[in-house]
Amino acid sequence: PILRMAKAKAGPLVTDNGNFIIDVDFGIVKKPSEINKKILMIPGVVDTGLFIGMASKAYFGQKDGSVSTR
């Protein structure tokens, strides 16, 4: 887990509601609903960035500037 740092000021990024954002790479997630539920049960967690059942397509920016979809 990595605390997201602000780009326009020194220190961590703070949301409009005064919360911090933690970035985590879980690798390949086979059961995103279960992980989402477990994360939300952690005291202090407000929400996740998992869009379960909300998207039919995802866009991925590649290092070479191209975009792939799934």
mmCIF file of the N, C-alpha and C atoms, coordinates in Angstrom:
data_MODEL
# 
_entry.id   MODEL 
# 
loop_
_atom_site.group_PDB 
_atom_site.id 
_atom_site.type_symbol 
_atom_site.label_atom_id 
_atom_site.label_alt_id 
_atom_site.label_comp_id 
_atom_site.label_asym_id 
_atom_site.label_entity_id 
_atom_site.label_seq_id 
_atom_site.pdbx_PDB_ins_code 
_atom_site.Cartn_x 
_atom_site.Cartn_y 
_atom_site.Cartn_z 
_atom_site.occupancy 
_atom_site.B_iso_or_equiv 
_atom_site.pdbx_formal_charge 
_atom_site.auth_seq_id 
_atom_site.auth_comp_id 
_atom_site.auth_asym_id 
_atom_site.auth_atom_id 
_atom_site.pdbx_PDB_model_num 
ATOM 1   N N  . PRO A 1 1  ? 0.833   -1.203  0.000   1.00 0.00 ? 1  PRO A N  1 
ATOM 2   C CA . PRO A 1 1  ? 0.000   0.000   0.000   1.00 0.00 ? 1  PRO A CA 1 
ATOM 3   C C  . PRO A 1 1  ? 0.868   1.254   0.000   1.00 0.00 ? 1  PRO A C  1 
ATOM 4   N N  . ILE A 1 2  ? 0.485   2.216   -0.824  1.00 0.00 ? 2  ILE A N  1 
ATOM 5   C CA . ILE A 1 2  ? 1.252   3.457   -0.947  1.00 0.00 ? 2  ILE A CA 1 
ATOM 6   C C  . ILE A 1 2  ? 0.313   4.644   -0.777  1.00 0.00 ? 2  ILE A C  1 
ATOM 7   N N  . LEU A 1 3  ? 0.689   5.544   0.116   1.00 0.00 ? 3  LEU A N  1 
ATOM 8   C CA . LEU A 1 3  ? -0.071  6.772   0.308   1.00 0.00 ? 3  LEU A CA 1 
ATOM 9   C C  . LEU A 1 3  ? 0.146   7.654   -0.915  1.00 0.00 ? 3  LEU A C  1 
ATOM 10  N N  . ARG A 1 4  ? -0.941  8.040   -1.599  1.00 0.00 ? 4  ARG A N  1 
ATOM 11  C CA . ARG A 1 4  ? -0.822  8.866   -2.801  1.00 0.00 ? 4  ARG A CA 1 
ATOM 12  C C  . ARG A 1 4  ? -0.389  10.270  -2.404  1.00 0.00 ? 4  ARG A C  1 
ATOM 13  N N  . MET A 1 5  ? 0.687   10.726  -3.039  1.00 0.00 ? 5  MET A N  1 
ATOM 14  C CA . MET A 1 5  ? 1.227   12.045  -2.739  1.00 0.00 ? 5  MET A CA 1 
ATOM 15  C C  . MET A 1 5  ? 0.665   13.079  -3.714  1.00 0.00 ? 5  MET A C  1 
ATOM 16  N N  . ALA A 1 6  ? 0.499   14.296  -3.235  1.00 0.00 ? 6  ALA A N  1 
ATOM 17  C CA . ALA A 1 6  ? -0.007  15.392  -4.065  1.00 0.00 ? 6  ALA A CA 1 
ATOM 18  C C  . ALA A 1 6  ? 1.072   15.822  -5.047  1.00 0.00 ? 6  ALA A C  1 
ATOM 19  N N  . LYS A 1 7  ? 0.650   16.345  -6.189  1.00 0.00 ? 7  LYS A N  1 
ATOM 20  C CA . LYS A 1 7  ? 1.610   16.817  -7.184  1.00 0.00 ? 7  LYS A CA 1 
ATOM 21  C C  . LYS A 1 7  ? 1.793   18.326  -7.119  1.00 0.00 ? 7  LYS A C  1 
ATOM 22  N N  . ALA A 1 8  ? 0.772   19.050  -6.671  1.00 0.00 ? 8  ALA A N  1 
ATOM 23  C CA . ALA A 1 8  ? 0.838   20.514  -6.661  1.00 0.00 ? 8  ALA A CA 1 
ATOM 24  C C  . ALA A 1 8  ? 1.275   21.088  -5.315  1.00 0.00 ? 8  ALA A C  1 
ATOM 25  N N  . LYS A 1 9  ? 1.459   20.226  -4.310  1.00 0.00 ? 9  LYS A N  1 
ATOM 26  C CA . LYS A 1 9  ? 1.886   20.696  -2.992  1.00 0.00 ? 9  LYS A CA 1 
ATOM 27  C C  . LYS A 1 9  ? 2.665   19.591  -2.310  1.00 0.00 ? 9  LYS A C  1 
ATOM 28  N N  . ALA A 1 10 ? 3.349   19.923  -1.234  1.00 0.00 ? 10 ALA A N  1 
ATOM 29  C CA . ALA A 1 10 ? 4.097   18.924  -0.482  1.00 0.00 ? 10 ALA A CA 1 
ATOM 30  C C  . ALA A 1 10 ? 3.140   18.127  0.390   1.00 0.00 ? 10 ALA A C  1 
ATOM 31  N N  . GLY A 1 11 ? 3.365   16.831  0.477   1.00 0.00 ? 11 GLY A N  1 
ATOM 32  C CA . GLY A 1 11 ? 2.559   15.991  1.349   1.00 0.00 ? 11 GLY A CA 1 
ATOM 33  C C  . GLY A 1 11 ? 1.554   15.144  0.598   1.00 0.00 ? 11 GLY A C  1 
ATOM 34  N N  . PRO A 1 12 ? 0.756   14.389  1.347   1.00 0.00 ? 12 PRO A N  1 
ATOM 35  C CA . PRO A 1 12 ? -0.199  13.470  0.728   1.00 0.00 ? 12 PRO A CA 1 
ATOM 36  C C  . PRO A 1 12 ? -1.381  14.193  0.088   1.00 0.00 ? 12 PRO A C  1 
ATOM 37  N N  . LEU A 1 13 ? -1.981  13.522  -0.879  1.00 0.00 ? 13 LEU A N  1 
ATOM 38  C CA . LEU A 1 13 ? -3.193  14.034  -1.507  1.00 0.00 ? 13 LEU A CA 1 
ATOM 39  C C  . LEU A 1 13 ? -4.340  13.907  -0.512  1.00 0.00 ? 13 LEU A C  1 
ATOM 40  N N  . VAL A 1 14 ? -5.128  14.951  -0.381  1.00 0.00 ? 14 VAL A N  1 
ATOM 41  C CA . VAL A 1 14 ? -6.275  14.947  0.530   1.00 0.00 ? 14 VAL A CA 1 
ATOM 42  C C  . VAL A 1 14 ? -7.522  15.211  -0.307  1.00 0.00 ? 14 VAL A C  1 
ATOM 43  N N  . THR A 1 15 ? -8.552  14.375  -0.149  1.00 0.00 ? 15 THR A N  1 
ATOM 44  C CA . THR A 1 15 ? -9.786  14.545  -0.913  1.00 0.00 ? 15 THR A CA 1 
ATOM 45  C C  . THR A 1 15 ? -10.564 15.754  -0.402  1.00 0.00 ? 15 THR A C  1 
ATOM 46  N N  . ASP A 1 16 ? -11.613 16.115  -1.129  1.00 0.00 ? 16 ASP A N  1 
ATOM 47  C CA . ASP A 1 16 ? -12.464 17.234  -0.711  1.00 0.00 ? 16 ASP A CA 1 
ATOM 48  C C  . ASP A 1 16 ? -13.083 16.996  0.662   1.00 0.00 ? 16 ASP A C  1 
ATOM 49  N N  . ASN A 1 17 ? -13.241 15.723  1.036   1.00 0.00 ? 17 ASN A N  1 
ATOM 50  C CA . ASN A 1 17 ? -13.821 15.384  2.340   1.00 0.00 ? 17 ASN A CA 1 
ATOM 51  C C  . ASN A 1 17 ? -12.767 15.201  3.426   1.00 0.00 ? 17 ASN A C  1 
ATOM 52  N N  . GLY A 1 18 ? -11.502 15.492  3.104   1.00 0.00 ? 18 GLY A N  1 
ATOM 53  C CA . GLY A 1 18 ? -10.439 15.393  4.101   1.00 0.00 ? 18 GLY A CA 1 
ATOM 54  C C  . GLY A 1 18 ? -9.873  13.999  4.282   1.00 0.00 ? 18 GLY A C  1 
ATOM 55  N N  . ASN A 1 19 ? -10.093 13.115  3.315   1.00 0.00 ? 19 ASN A N  1 
ATOM 56  C CA . ASN A 1 19 ? -9.598  11.742  3.403   1.00 0.00 ? 19 ASN A CA 1 
ATOM 57  C C  . ASN A 1 19 ? -8.315  11.578  2.597   1.00 0.00 ? 19 ASN A C  1 
ATOM 58  N N  . PHE A 1 20 ? -7.548  10.547  2.924   1.00 0.00 ? 20 PHE A N  1 
ATOM 59  C CA . PHE A 1 20 ? -6.339  10.206  2.189   1.00 0.00 ? 20 PHE A CA 1 
ATOM 60  C C  . PHE A 1 20 ? -6.657  9.087   1.212   1.00 0.00 ? 20 PHE A C  1 
ATOM 61  N N  . ILE A 1 21 ? -5.840  8.965   0.162   1.00 0.00 ? 21 ILE A N  1 
ATOM 62  C CA . ILE A 1 21 ? -6.013  7.900   -0.821  1.00 0.00 ? 21 ILE A CA 1 
ATOM 63  C C  . ILE A 1 21 ? -4.812  6.974   -0.728  1.00 0.00 ? 21 ILE A C  1 
ATOM 64  N N  . ILE A 1 22 ? -5.096  5.682   -0.587  1.00 0.00 ? 22 ILE A N  1 
ATOM 65  C CA . ILE A 1 22 ? -4.060  4.655   -0.537  1.00 0.00 ? 22 ILE A CA 1 
ATOM 66  C C  . ILE A 1 22 ? -4.160  3.841   -1.824  1.00 0.00 ? 22 ILE A C  1 
ATOM 67  N N  . ASP A 1 23 ? -3.052  3.720   -2.557  1.00 0.00 ? 23 ASP A N  1 
ATOM 68  C CA . ASP A 1 23 ? -3.019  2.912   -3.776  1.00 0.00 ? 23 ASP A CA 1 
ATOM 69  C C  . ASP A 1 23 ? -2.445  1.542   -3.446  1.00 0.00 ? 23 ASP A C  1 
ATOM 70  N N  . VAL A 1 24 ? -3.123  0.491   -3.921  1.00 0.00 ? 24 VAL A N  1 
ATOM 71  C CA . VAL A 1 24 ? -2.686  -0.880  -3.662  1.00 0.00 ? 24 VAL A CA 1 
ATOM 72  C C  . VAL A 1 24 ? -2.783  -1.677  -4.959  1.00 0.00 ? 24 VAL A C  1 
ATOM 73  N N  . ASP A 1 25 ? -1.731  -2.429  -5.277  1.00 0.00 ? 25 ASP A N  1 
ATOM 74  C CA . ASP A 1 25 ? -1.750  -3.315  -6.442  1.00 0.00 ? 25 ASP A CA 1 
ATOM 75  C C  . ASP A 1 25 ? -2.008  -4.728  -5.939  1.00 0.00 ? 25 ASP A C  1 
ATOM 76  N N  . PHE A 1 26 ? -3.173  -5.268  -6.261  1.00 0.00 ? 26 PHE A N  1 
ATOM 77  C CA . PHE A 1 26 ? -3.532  -6.619  -5.840  1.00 0.00 ? 26 PHE A CA 1 
ATOM 78  C C  . PHE A 1 26 ? -3.166  -7.661  -6.884  1.00 0.00 ? 26 PHE A C  1 
ATOM 79  N N  . GLY A 1 27 ? -2.601  -7.242  -8.009  1.00 0.00 ? 27 GLY A N  1 
ATOM 80  C CA . GLY A 1 27 ? -2.331  -8.192  -9.087  1.00 0.00 ? 27 GLY A CA 1 
ATOM 81  C C  . GLY A 1 27 ? -3.653  -8.614  -9.712  1.00 0.00 ? 27 GLY A C  1 
ATOM 82  N N  . ILE A 1 28 ? -3.714  -9.842  -10.183 1.00 0.00 ? 28 ILE A N  1 
ATOM 83  C CA . ILE A 1 28 ? -4.948  -10.355 -10.785 1.00 0.00 ? 28 ILE A CA 1 
ATOM 84  C C  . ILE A 1 28 ? -5.926  -10.692 -9.666  1.00 0.00 ? 28 ILE A C  1 
ATOM 85  N N  . VAL A 1 29 ? -7.115  -10.127 -9.746  1.00 0.00 ? 29 VAL A N  1 
ATOM 86  C CA . VAL A 1 29 ? -8.142  -10.342 -8.724  1.00 0.00 ? 29 VAL A CA 1 
ATOM 87  C C  . VAL A 1 29 ? -9.219  -11.241 -9.309  1.00 0.00 ? 29 VAL A C  1 
ATOM 88  N N  . LYS A 1 30 ? -9.375  -12.425 -8.739  1.00 0.00 ? 30 LYS A N  1 
ATOM 89  C CA . LYS A 1 30 ? -10.360 -13.380 -9.261  1.00 0.00 ? 30 LYS A CA 1 
ATOM 90  C C  . LYS A 1 30 ? -11.755 -13.135 -8.715  1.00 0.00 ? 30 LYS A C  1 
ATOM 91  N N  . LYS A 1 31 ? -11.854 -12.593 -7.508  1.00 0.00 ? 31 LYS A N  1 
ATOM 92  C CA . LYS A 1 31 ? -13.158 -12.344 -6.887  1.00 0.00 ? 31 LYS A CA 1 
ATOM 93  C C  . LYS A 1 31 ? -13.198 -10.908 -6.355  1.00 0.00 ? 31 LYS A C  1 
ATOM 94  N N  . PRO A 1 32 ? -13.368 -9.930  -7.252  1.00 0.00 ? 32 PRO A N  1 
ATOM 95  C CA . PRO A 1 32 ? -13.329 -8.533  -6.820  1.00 0.00 ? 32 PRO A CA 1 
ATOM 96  C C  . PRO A 1 32 ? -14.393 -8.173  -5.785  1.00 0.00 ? 32 PRO A C  1 
ATOM 97  N N  . SER A 1 33 ? -15.557 -8.794  -5.843  1.00 0.00 ? 33 SER A N  1 
ATOM 98  C CA . SER A 1 33 ? -16.615 -8.494  -4.862  1.00 0.00 ? 33 SER A CA 1 
ATOM 99  C C  . SER A 1 33 ? -16.170 -8.832  -3.449  1.00 0.00 ? 33 SER A C  1 
ATOM 100 N N  . GLU A 1 34 ? -15.482 -9.958  -3.301  1.00 0.00 ? 34 GLU A N  1 
ATOM 101 C CA . GLU A 1 34 ? -15.012 -10.373 -1.972  1.00 0.00 ? 34 GLU A CA 1 
ATOM 102 C C  . GLU A 1 34 ? -13.942 -9.418  -1.453  1.00 0.00 ? 34 GLU A C  1 
ATOM 103 N N  . ILE A 1 35 ? -13.015 -9.039  -2.311  1.00 0.00 ? 35 ILE A N  1 
ATOM 104 C CA . ILE A 1 35 ? -11.957 -8.110  -1.885  1.00 0.00 ? 35 ILE A CA 1 
ATOM 105 C C  . ILE A 1 35 ? -12.569 -6.769  -1.503  1.00 0.00 ? 35 ILE A C  1 
ATOM 106 N N  . ASN A 1 36 ? -13.522 -6.299  -2.293  1.00 0.00 ? 36 ASN A N  1 
ATOM 107 C CA . ASN A 1 36 ? -14.187 -5.028  -2.002  1.00 0.00 ? 36 ASN A CA 1 
ATOM 108 C C  . ASN A 1 36 ? -14.840 -5.071  -0.620  1.00 0.00 ? 36 ASN A C  1 
ATOM 109 N N  . LYS A 1 37 ? -15.555 -6.145  -0.320  1.00 0.00 ? 37 LYS A N  1 
ATOM 110 C CA . LYS A 1 37 ? -16.220 -6.281  0.989   1.00 0.00 ? 37 LYS A CA 1 
ATOM 111 C C  . LYS A 1 37 ? -15.204 -6.286  2.124   1.00 0.00 ? 37 LYS A C  1 
ATOM 112 N N  . LYS A 1 38 ? -14.094 -7.021  1.933   1.00 0.00 ? 38 LYS A N  1 
ATOM 113 C CA . LYS A 1 38 ? -13.068 -7.100  2.981   1.00 0.00 ? 38 LYS A CA 1 
ATOM 114 C C  . LYS A 1 38 ? -12.415 -5.739  3.233   1.00 0.00 ? 38 LYS A C  1 
ATOM 115 N N  . ILE A 1 39 ? -12.140 -5.008  2.153   1.00 0.00 ? 39 ILE A N  1 
ATOM 116 C CA . ILE A 1 39 ? -11.523 -3.685  2.312   1.00 0.00 ? 39 ILE A CA 1 
ATOM 117 C C  . ILE A 1 39 ? -12.469 -2.749  3.056   1.00 0.00 ? 39 ILE A C  1 
ATOM 118 N N  . LEU A 1 40 ? -13.749 -2.771  2.680   1.00 0.00 ? 40 LEU A N  1 
ATOM 119 C CA . LEU A 1 40 ? -14.727 -1.877  3.311   1.00 0.00 ? 40 LEU A CA 1 
ATOM 120 C C  . LEU A 1 40 ? -14.935 -2.189  4.791   1.00 0.00 ? 40 LEU A C  1 
ATOM 121 N N  . MET A 1 41 ? -14.564 -3.395  5.230   1.00 0.00 ? 41 MET A N  1 
ATOM 122 C CA . MET A 1 41 ? -14.694 -3.765  6.642   1.00 0.00 ? 41 MET A CA 1 
ATOM 123 C C  . MET A 1 41 ? -13.532 -3.247  7.487   1.00 0.00 ? 41 MET A C  1 
ATOM 124 N N  . ILE A 1 42 ? -12.482 -2.732  6.848   1.00 0.00 ? 42 ILE A N  1 
ATOM 125 C CA . ILE A 1 42 ? -11.329 -2.203  7.584   1.00 0.00 ? 42 ILE A CA 1 
ATOM 126 C C  . ILE A 1 42 ? -11.727 -0.871  8.215   1.00 0.00 ? 42 ILE A C  1 
ATOM 127 N N  . PRO A 1 43 ? -11.548 -0.728  9.533   1.00 0.00 ? 43 PRO A N  1 
ATOM 128 C CA . PRO A 1 43 ? -11.906 0.536   10.187  1.00 0.00 ? 43 PRO A CA 1 
ATOM 129 C C  . PRO A 1 43 ? -11.184 1.721   9.548   1.00 0.00 ? 43 PRO A C  1 
ATOM 130 N N  . GLY A 1 44 ? -11.929 2.765   9.251   1.00 0.00 ? 44 GLY A N  1 
ATOM 131 C CA . GLY A 1 44 ? -11.371 3.969   8.661   1.00 0.00 ? 44 GLY A CA 1 
ATOM 132 C C  . GLY A 1 44 ? -11.490 4.041   7.148   1.00 0.00 ? 44 GLY A C  1 
ATOM 133 N N  . VAL A 1 45 ? -11.761 2.900   6.499   1.00 0.00 ? 45 VAL A N  1 
ATOM 134 C CA . VAL A 1 45 ? -11.920 2.907   5.043   1.00 0.00 ? 45 VAL A CA 1 
ATOM 135 C C  . VAL A 1 45 ? -13.275 3.500   4.703   1.00 0.00 ? 45 VAL A C  1 
ATOM 136 N N  . VAL A 1 46 ? -13.282 4.491   3.820   1.00 0.00 ? 46 VAL A N  1 
ATOM 137 C CA . VAL A 1 46 ? -14.519 5.160   3.416   1.00 0.00 ? 46 VAL A CA 1 
ATOM 138 C C  . VAL A 1 46 ? -15.114 4.471   2.197   1.00 0.00 ? 46 VAL A C  1 
ATOM 139 N N  . ASP A 1 47 ? -14.286 4.154   1.207   1.00 0.00 ? 47 ASP A N  1 
ATOM 140 C CA . ASP A 1 47 ? -14.770 3.517   -0.017  1.00 0.00 ? 47 ASP A CA 1 
ATOM 141 C C  . ASP A 1 47 ? -13.588 2.951   -0.777  1.00 0.00 ? 47 ASP A C  1 
ATOM 142 N N  . THR A 1 48 ? -13.857 2.230   -1.853  1.00 0.00 ? 48 THR A N  1 
ATOM 143 C CA . THR A 1 48 ? -12.800 1.700   -2.709  1.00 0.00 ? 48 THR A CA 1 
ATOM 144 C C  . THR A 1 48 ? -12.968 2.273   -4.108  1.00 0.00 ? 48 THR A C  1 
ATOM 145 N N  . GLY A 1 49 ? -11.969 2.069   -4.918  1.00 0.00 ? 49 GLY A N  1 
ATOM 146 C CA . GLY A 1 49 ? -12.045 2.499   -6.313  1.00 0.00 ? 49 GLY A CA 1 
ATOM 147 C C  . GLY A 1 49 ? -12.406 1.355   -7.234  1.00 0.00 ? 49 GLY A C  1 
ATOM 148 N N  . LEU A 1 50 ? -12.996 0.299   -6.678  1.00 0.00 ? 50 LEU A N  1 
ATOM 149 C CA . LEU A 1 50 ? -13.405 -0.839  -7.499  1.00 0.00 ? 50 LEU A CA 1 
ATOM 150 C C  . LEU A 1 50 ? -14.804 -0.590  -8.038  1.00 0.00 ? 50 LEU A C  1 
ATOM 151 N N  . PHE A 1 51 ? -14.951 -0.691  -9.330  1.00 0.00 ? 51 PHE A N  1 
ATOM 152 C CA . PHE A 1 51 ? -16.238 -0.433  -9.983  1.00 0.00 ? 51 PHE A CA 1 
ATOM 153 C C  . PHE A 1 51 ? -16.881 -1.761  -10.358 1.00 0.00 ? 51 PHE A C  1 
ATOM 154 N N  . ILE A 1 52 ? -17.364 -2.478  -9.362  1.00 0.00 ? 52 ILE A N  1 
ATOM 155 C CA . ILE A 1 52 ? -17.900 -3.821  -9.555  1.00 0.00 ? 52 ILE A CA 1 
ATOM 156 C C  . ILE A 1 52 ? -19.299 -3.749  -10.148 1.00 0.00 ? 52 ILE A C  1 
ATOM 157 N N  . GLY A 1 53 ? -19.469 -4.414  -11.293 1.00 0.00 ? 53 GLY A N  1 
ATOM 158 C CA . GLY A 1 53 ? -20.765 -4.462  -11.957 1.00 0.00 ? 53 GLY A CA 1 
ATOM 159 C C  . GLY A 1 53 ? -21.191 -3.145  -12.580 1.00 0.00 ? 53 GLY A C  1 
ATOM 160 N N  . MET A 1 54 ? -20.267 -2.190  -12.719 1.00 0.00 ? 54 MET A N  1 
ATOM 161 C CA . MET A 1 54 ? -20.628 -0.868  -13.227 1.00 0.00 ? 54 MET A CA 1 
ATOM 162 C C  . MET A 1 54 ? -20.085 -0.593  -14.625 1.00 0.00 ? 54 MET A C  1 
ATOM 163 N N  . ALA A 1 55 ? -19.137 -1.391  -15.102 1.00 0.00 ? 55 ALA A N  1 
ATOM 164 C CA . ALA A 1 55 ? -18.516 -1.110  -16.399 1.00 0.00 ? 55 ALA A CA 1 
ATOM 165 C C  . ALA A 1 55 ? -18.537 -2.354  -17.274 1.00 0.00 ? 55 ALA A C  1 
ATOM 166 N N  . SER A 1 56 ? -18.728 -2.142  -18.562 1.00 0.00 ? 56 SER A N  1 
ATOM 167 C CA . SER A 1 56 ? -18.685 -3.259  -19.503 1.00 0.00 ? 56 SER A CA 1 
ATOM 168 C C  . SER A 1 56 ? -17.367 -3.271  -20.280 1.00 0.00 ? 56 SER A C  1 
ATOM 169 N N  . LYS A 1 57 ? -16.590 -2.195  -20.162 1.00 0.00 ? 57 LYS A N  1 
ATOM 170 C CA . LYS A 1 57 ? -15.320 -2.102  -20.869 1.00 0.00 ? 57 LYS A CA 1 
ATOM 171 C C  . LYS A 1 57 ? -14.347 -1.277  -20.031 1.00 0.00 ? 57 LYS A C  1 
ATOM 172 N N  . ALA A 1 58 ? -13.063 -1.653  -20.098 1.00 0.00 ? 58 ALA A N  1 
ATOM 173 C CA . ALA A 1 58 ? -12.020 -0.901  -19.397 1.00 0.00 ? 58 ALA A CA 1 
ATOM 174 C C  . ALA A 1 58 ? -10.965 -0.463  -20.407 1.00 0.00 ? 58 ALA A C  1 
ATOM 175 N N  . TYR A 1 59 ? -10.423 0.730   -20.212 1.00 0.00 ? 59 TYR A N  1 
ATOM 176 C CA . TYR A 1 59 ? -9.391  1.283   -21.083 1.00 0.00 ? 59 TYR A CA 1 
ATOM 177 C C  . TYR A 1 59 ? -8.086  1.360   -20.298 1.00 0.00 ? 59 TYR A C  1 
ATOM 178 N N  . PHE A 1 60 ? -7.002  0.876   -20.908 1.00 0.00 ? 60 PHE A N  1 
ATOM 179 C CA . PHE A 1 60 ? -5.704  0.845   -20.248 1.00 0.00 ? 60 PHE A CA 1 
ATOM 180 C C  . PHE A 1 60 ? -4.695  1.634   -21.072 1.00 0.00 ? 60 PHE A C  1 
ATOM 181 N N  . GLY A 1 61 ? -4.120  2.684   -20.484 1.00 0.00 ? 61 GLY A N  1 
ATOM 182 C CA . GLY A 1 61 ? -3.073  3.453   -21.152 1.00 0.00 ? 61 GLY A CA 1 
ATOM 183 C C  . GLY A 1 61 ? -1.761  2.694   -21.071 1.00 0.00 ? 61 GLY A C  1 
ATOM 184 N N  . GLN A 1 62 ? -1.095  2.564   -22.200 1.00 0.00 ? 62 GLN A N  1 
ATOM 185 C CA . GLN A 1 62 ? 0.166   1.832   -22.268 1.00 0.00 ? 62 GLN A CA 1 
ATOM 186 C C  . GLN A 1 62 ? 1.347   2.800   -22.242 1.00 0.00 ? 62 GLN A C  1 
ATOM 187 N N  . LYS A 1 63 ? 2.519   2.292   -21.917 1.00 0.00 ? 63 LYS A N  1 
ATOM 188 C CA . LYS A 1 63 ? 3.722   3.126   -21.832 1.00 0.00 ? 63 LYS A CA 1 
ATOM 189 C C  . LYS A 1 63 ? 4.046   3.813   -23.155 1.00 0.00 ? 63 LYS A C  1 
ATOM 190 N N  . ASP A 1 64 ? 3.694   3.168   -24.270 1.00 0.00 ? 64 ASP A N  1 
ATOM 191 C CA . ASP A 1 64 ? 3.998   3.749   -25.582 1.00 0.00 ? 64 ASP A CA 1 
ATOM 192 C C  . ASP A 1 64 ? 2.952   4.768   -26.036 1.00 0.00 ? 64 ASP A C  1 
ATOM 193 N N  . GLY A 1 65 ? 1.974   5.053   -25.187 1.00 0.00 ? 65 GLY A N  1 
ATOM 194 C CA . GLY A 1 65 ? 0.940   6.028   -25.512 1.00 0.00 ? 65 GLY A CA 1 
ATOM 195 C C  . GLY A 1 65 ? -0.311  5.433   -26.132 1.00 0.00 ? 65 GLY A C  1 
ATOM 196 N N  . SER A 1 66 ? -0.260  4.150   -26.474 1.00 0.00 ? 66 SER A N  1 
ATOM 197 C CA . SER A 1 66 ? -1.443  3.503   -27.042 1.00 0.00 ? 66 SER A CA 1 
ATOM 198 C C  . SER A 1 66 ? -2.429  3.154   -25.931 1.00 0.00 ? 66 SER A C  1 
ATOM 199 N N  . VAL A 1 67 ? -3.634  2.789   -26.343 1.00 0.00 ? 67 VAL A N  1 
ATOM 200 C CA . VAL A 1 67 ? -4.683  2.426   -25.392 1.00 0.00 ? 67 VAL A CA 1 
ATOM 201 C C  . VAL A 1 67 ? -5.235  1.063   -25.776 1.00 0.00 ? 67 VAL A C  1 
ATOM 202 N N  . SER A 1 68 ? -5.302  0.155   -24.805 1.00 0.00 ? 68 SER A N  1 
ATOM 203 C CA . SER A 1 68 ? -5.920  -1.149  -25.051 1.00 0.00 ? 68 SER A CA 1 
ATOM 204 C C  . SER A 1 68 ? -7.232  -1.215  -24.278 1.00 0.00 ? 68 SER A C  1 
ATOM 205 N N  . THR A 1 69 ? -8.128  -2.069  -24.727 1.00 0.00 ? 69 THR A N  1 
ATOM 206 C CA . THR A 1 69 ? -9.425  -2.219  -24.057 1.00 0.00 ? 69 THR A CA 1 
ATOM 207 C C  . THR A 1 69 ? -9.670  -3.680  -23.729 1.00 0.00 ? 69 THR A C  1 
ATOM 208 N N  . ARG A 1 70 ? -10.484 -3.880  -22.718 1.00 0.00 ? 70 ARG A N  1 
ATOM 209 C CA . ARG A 1 70 ? -10.931 -5.227  -22.331 1.00 0.00 ? 70 ARG A CA 1 
ATOM 210 C C  . ARG A 1 70 ? -12.346 -5.129  -21.873 1.00 0.00 ? 70 ARG A C  1 
# 
